[in-house]
Every structure is written in C-alpha cells, then in structure tokens.
C-alpha cells in the first residue's frame, strides 16, 4: 500500500518488545489510528521526538483500514512545550485527549473534533485557563456521545432570555415561568447555568473576557460531572487525576513560595 500522510495528535504510546512502540494518533484525515513504529526506541532515532506526549506533527506511513497501521516518519513536529513541562497542564491535556479518544470510534473521519482538540491544547499551552478550556471542551463534545441539549431555550416555551434551571425530566432548561413543572430540577444556580449556556457556543478567543471565582468554577465542575454521570457514564483515570490535583496543587507550590520568602528575609 502507498504511503500516506496526515496531521495528527499523539493520543498515547505503549512500548512493544525491546525497540518498538505502539502509537495511537488522532489523524486529521483518517481518524484515530494505532500505528506500529518499528525500532523507534533505538538510540538517535529521529522519529522519537514526533511521538512524545502532547505533540502535533505530520505523520507519514501506511494507513490501514483494518488492523495496525505503520509509522515511517514525521515532519513539521510541533510539541506543546509548556504542557510537557507542567504536571498540572499535562493533567488537563491528558484528560482532553482521553475524552476525545472515548468520544468516537477508531478510523472515524472527524476533522472538526480533531481541530477542536488541537485548538484546546494550543490554548492551554499558550497560558489560557486550563480549567475553563476543559469545561468548554466537555460541554461542546457532549454531542459526540449522543447527548444533545438545547442550552439556549426553555424546553417548554422556547424562551431564550431570562434565568434558567436544568431539568433531567425535560432533558433541558426551564425558564422561571416553568420551573415549577419539575420540583426535582438541578439546584438553582442562575449564574452557573448562564455560564453553561455561554460555554456551549463560545470560541476560545473570547475566554479572556471571563474571570471566574474559584467557587463558581467549583459549581460548574459539579454540574458538568453531574451531566457526564447522568448521560455519558465514562470514568477516566485522567479525570480522577485532575480532581485529585486540587488537593495537592498547593502543597507542591508552597515550598517554592516559602524558599522565596526565606531568601527575601
């Protein structure tokens, strides 16, 4: 079979035998593919840089419609360096990669998802708020799991302005006039629900306009977790990791702060 090439994002790698590797790549033109990379772990192998975590490149090889594909070389290698060097950013980026991997079957052509994922990683790498990027990605990717919500209108009357609550019973939003129809609607939090409505259609270029308090982020996190538990039902290790990061993030940052304080004294 003739060689083909495509832009791609490294999803994960797995060592195979002594010098080989299995590399899963989300390609722009052929969906997610598992590639066999022969001899890639040998010393001075030029392809090694292209299969590092959090890397985008143009990958060249044999793209098979069944079984393994084969990776020959790569060009235009673009590592997301800040993500690679920061355990917290890497945590969020890994979760997005895992979520995209779970959202569609292998070899499904989905350039829109590919570009959305690549853009998400780029914005995290450029220093945008990784939590907000993650929330936007989670909300907008729900449709790939077959979960379709109208976040802009009341499920009963179609009202598009005002304050809303979320109703599992009506599979969408209820305006103030119709909240009484579901006594068990999600706990009222109008500000958080307005953010969900914004995040469902916002572009990343617009997020500099957002300045969210930690408690708002926490309520948003809880609601998105509720949606994924209720409708998607996947439990990724990378999601558990970013949940745990909150508990030990301050511990890792404190020593650096203390030493700086001591040197100033």
C-alpha positions in Angstrom: 0.0 0.0 0.0 1.2 3.5 -0.9 2.4 5.9 1.9 0.0 8.5 3.1 0.5 11.5 5.4 -1.7 13.4 7.7 -1.6 15.9 10.5 -2.0 14.2 13.8 -2.0 14.4 17.6 -0.4 11.8 19.8 -3.1 10.2 22.0 -0.8 7.7 23.8 2.1 5.3 23.3 2.9 1.9 24.5 6.3 0.1 24.5 6.3 -3.1 22.4 9.2 -5.5 22.5 12.6 -4.1 23.1 12.8 -1.3 20.5 9.3 -1.0 19.0 6.3 1.0 20.1 2.5 1.2 19.5 1.5 4.8 18.9 -2.1 5.9 18.9 -2.6 9.0 16.8 -5.7 11.1 16.1 -5.1 12.0 12.5 -6.9 14.8 10.7 -7.6 12.7 7.5 -8.2 9.2 8.8 -9.5 9.5 12.4 -7.8 7.6 15.2 -5.2 5.0 14.2 -3.0 2.7 16.1 0.4 2.7 14.4 3.3 0.2 14.8 6.6 2.1 15.0 9.5 -0.3 14.4 12.8 0.4 16.0 11.7 3.8 17.4 13.3 3.3 20.8 16.8 2.8 19.3 19.4 5.5 20.1 19.3 8.6 17.8 16.0 7.5 16.2 14.7 10.8 14.6 11.1 9.7 14.8 11.2 9.6 18.6 10.6 13.3 19.0 7.4 13.1 17.0 5.8 10.5 19.3 6.4 12.3 22.6 3.2 13.1 24.6 1.5 16.4 23.7 2.9 16.6 20.2 1.3 17.5 16.9 3.0 16.7 13.6 2.5 15.5 10.1 2.8 11.7 10.2 3.8 9.6 7.2 3.2 5.9 6.9 0.8 3.2 5.8 -2.8 3.9 6.9 -4.7 0.7 7.0 -8.5 0.4 7.2 -8.1 -2.7 9.4 -5.5 -3.9 12.0 -2.4 -1.9 12.7 -1.1 1.0 10.5 2.6 1.6 10.2 4.5 4.7 11.0 7.5 5.6 8.9 8.5 9.2 9.5 7.2 12.6 10.5 7.7 16.3 9.7 6.6 19.7 10.9 6.9 18.5 14.5 5.2 20.9 17.0 5.5 19.9 20.7 3.3 21.7 23.2 6.3 22.5 25.3 4.5 24.3 28.2 2.2 21.3 28.6 5.1 18.9 28.5 6.9 20.8 31.3 4.0 21.4 33.7 2.3 18.5 35.5 -0.9 20.5 36.1 -1.3 21.5 32.4 -0.4 17.9 31.4 -3.2 16.6 33.6 -5.9 18.7 31.9 -4.4 18.0 28.4 -4.3 14.2 29.1 -8.0 14.3 30.1 -9.0 16.1 26.9 -7.0 13.6 24.8 -8.7 10.7 26.6 -12.1 12.3 26.3 -11.7 12.7 22.5 -10.4 9.1 22.3 -13.6 7.9 24.1 -15.9 10.1 22.1 -15.6 8.5 18.7 -14.7 5.0 17.3 -11.3 4.4 15.7 -10.9 5.3 12.0 -13.9 7.7 12.1 -13.2 10.7 10.0 -13.9 13.7 12.2 -11.8 16.8 11.3 -14.0 19.1 13.3 -13.2 17.2 16.5 -9.5 17.0 15.5 -9.3 20.8 15.1 -11.2 21.4 18.3 -8.9 19.2 20.3 -5.8 20.7 18.7 -7.0 24.2 19.4 -7.8 23.3 23.0 -4.3 22.0 23.6 -2.8 25.1 21.9 -4.7 27.5 24.1 -3.8 25.6 27.2 -0.1 25.6 26.0 -0.4 29.4 25.5 -1.4 30.0 29.1 -5.2 30.3 28.9 -7.1 29.0 31.9 -6.9 25.2 31.6 -10.0 24.7 33.8 -12.1 26.9 31.6 -10.8 25.3 28.4 -11.6 21.9 29.8 -15.1 22.9 30.8 -15.8 24.3 27.3 -14.4 21.2 25.7 -16.5 18.9 27.9 -19.8 20.8 27.2 -19.3 21.1 23.5 -18.1 17.5 23.0 -21.3 16.0 24.7 -22.9 15.7 21.3 -20.2 13.2 20.2 -21.6 10.9 23.0 -25.1 11.3 21.6 -26.1 13.8 24.2 -27.9 16.8 22.6 -29.1 19.7 24.6 -30.7 23.0 23.6 -28.8 25.3 26.0 -30.4 28.4 24.6 -34.1 27.9 25.1 -36.7 26.8 27.6 -37.7 23.2 26.9 -41.4 24.1 27.4 -42.0 27.5 25.8 -38.8 28.2 23.9 -38.0 31.4 25.8 -34.4 32.5 25.2 -33.9 35.3 27.7 -34.0 35.2 31.5 -33.0 32.8 34.2 -32.9 29.1 33.9 -32.5 25.8 35.8 -31.6 22.4 34.4 -34.3 19.7 34.3 -33.5 16.0 33.8 -37.2 15.4 33.5 -37.4 17.6 30.4 -33.9 17.0 29.2 -33.1 20.7 29.1 -33.6 24.1 30.6 -36.7 25.5 32.3 -37.3 29.3 32.4 -38.6 30.9 35.6 -42.2 30.6 34.4 -41.9 26.8 34.1 -39.5 25.7 36.8 -42.5 24.6 38.9 -43.0 21.7 36.4 -40.0 19.9 37.8 -39.7 20.0 41.6 -36.5 17.9 41.3 -34.7 20.2 38.9 -30.9 20.7 39.4 -30.3 23.0 42.4 -31.0 26.6 41.3 -27.8 28.4 40.3 -28.6 31.0 37.7 -25.1 32.4 37.3 -23.6 28.9 36.8 -26.3 28.0 34.3 -25.7 31.1 32.3 -22.0 30.1 32.1 -23.0 26.7 30.7 -25.1 28.5 28.1 -22.2 30.7 27.2 -19.7 27.7 27.1 -21.9 25.7 24.8 -21.2 28.1 21.9 -18.2 30.3 22.9 -15.0 30.4 20.9 -11.7 30.1 22.8 -10.6 33.5 21.6 -13.4 35.0 23.7 -12.4 33.5 27.1 -10.1 36.4 28.1 -13.3 38.2 28.8 -14.1 35.7 31.6 -12.9 36.0 35.1 -14.4 33.2 37.3 -14.1 33.0 41.1 -12.9 29.6 42.5 -16.4 28.9 43.9 -18.0 29.5 40.5 -15.6 27.1 38.9 -16.3 24.5 41.6 -20.1 24.7 41.0 -19.5 24.5 37.2 -17.3 21.4 37.8 -20.0 19.8 39.9 -22.7 20.4 37.2 -20.6 19.0 34.4 -19.7 16.0 36.5 -23.5 15.5 37.0 -24.1 15.6 33.3 -21.4 13.1 32.5 -22.5 10.7 35.3 -26.1 11.0 34.2 -25.8 10.8 30.4 -22.3 9.6 29.4 -21.2 7.2 32.1 -17.5 7.1 31.4 -15.0 7.2 34.3 -11.5 8.1 33.0 -8.4 7.8 35.2 -7.2 11.2 33.9 -10.4 12.8 35.1 -9.8 11.3 38.6 -6.3 12.7 38.4 -7.3 16.3 37.7 -9.9 16.0 40.5 -7.2 15.0 42.9 -4.8 17.8 41.7 -6.9 20.3 43.6 -5.9 18.6 46.9 -2.1 18.6 46.3 -1.6 21.5 44.0 -1.0 24.0 46.9 1.4 21.5 48.6 3.6 21.4 45.5 3.6 25.2 45.1 4.2 26.1 48.8 7.9 25.1 49.1 8.8 27.3 46.2 6.9 30.2 47.9 8.5 29.6 51.3 12.0 29.5 49.9 11.4 32.7 48.1 10.2 34.3 51.3 13.2 33.0 53.2 15.6 34.4 50.7 13.9 37.8 50.9 14.4 37.7 54.7 
